[in-house]
Amino acid sequence: MKLVKHIAGLGYGSRREVIALLRAGRVTDADGAVLGERDAIEHARIRLDGQALDVAPGFIAMLHKPVGYTCSTRDAGRLVHDLLPSRWRARNPQVSTVGRLDRETSGLLLLTDDGGLLHRIISPRAQVEKVYEAELAQDLRGDEATLFASGGLMLDGESTPLAPARLEALGPRSARLTVCEGRYHQVRRMFAAAGNHVVTLHRVAVGSLELRGLAPGQWRLLDADDVALIFGTRKP
């Protein structure tokens, strides 16, 4: 591992700035020995001003996205990256959301700097299910489950029908919907096609990974067992 490139890639500064940190003796190993530019050492043993570095490259995290935040790094207003460590904005590879939740949708949002993992999750071949709970403006008609499960529902402006989706009524105006695609505003457009309007929308699970124990705005790193839940290779 090239120490300068590694530390700079974690967002601690440009390569020139990281070299300055090293030459100032601020980068050490876990035992306090000063590290130089050419030293090779594993990530977990590096210290900057006595503190462990941020999470190593190749991580994935889950965030409880609140309403009012945008999955972007450039839009005006509040961004999901405002809820994360500030250095993550400067990491290389960059930290990206795994798919998107629109500004008015809350719930489980995944983020990673691992491009391969990101594409595995969003690939249509993976068939990773996303589970949403919706509050609706009008009572359910009663035929929505059949319509959504048909595999023939066409959304306005699209030329291919939606894959079958599962709907469970939770009340007269509330439902849980499980989809395996990620089309633009898909859940809202599905209910619109059924003559209804989504008032609130909340994602509660991706695969078998559920949003539990995180208050709005909080995040946590995922481990291998969590990733297995996303792909359904481990039971919750």
C-alpha angles and dihedrals in degrees: 000000000000102000099208094048091045096052093042090050089058090061100256093128143292119312089260091052092048091050087054090052091052094047090049089058093242095126115074141156123256090273094054099256112146114246127219133210093264098045117118115213137149119261096245092060098051118104130189113199086344094305127114116249124253119274115305122254116278098052133140126202138184124223130194096227114208124214113271099041125111126219094231141094096216111036121107118257130029117350130196088237088065086069094055133072107293093232091062089076090064098045122121116235086042124238109248135182115249097237118325143271114208121243094265096045120089134192143061114013123173123212130186144162090211107099094189093054092045092056092045090057098045097039112115087226091064093060090205108180123227117202122207135181115211135191111208136209094227137030117275111261094219099243098077095096091055093045094049093044094050098085088221103088112125121201121214113273095015130108101203126062123242121263113252114283132192123236126191119187112227095179141335091292104019132076144169114228126191118198133172098202132071107213121160110288086340101166094045091048092048092056090043088055087054091053097258139107128227112232098179130008127193129178111219103175146014110204103323093327106112131199101246133148097012122111118212109289095021125117140186138189118254126229131209092274090054091051089050088056090055091057095039094244092122128043119234 
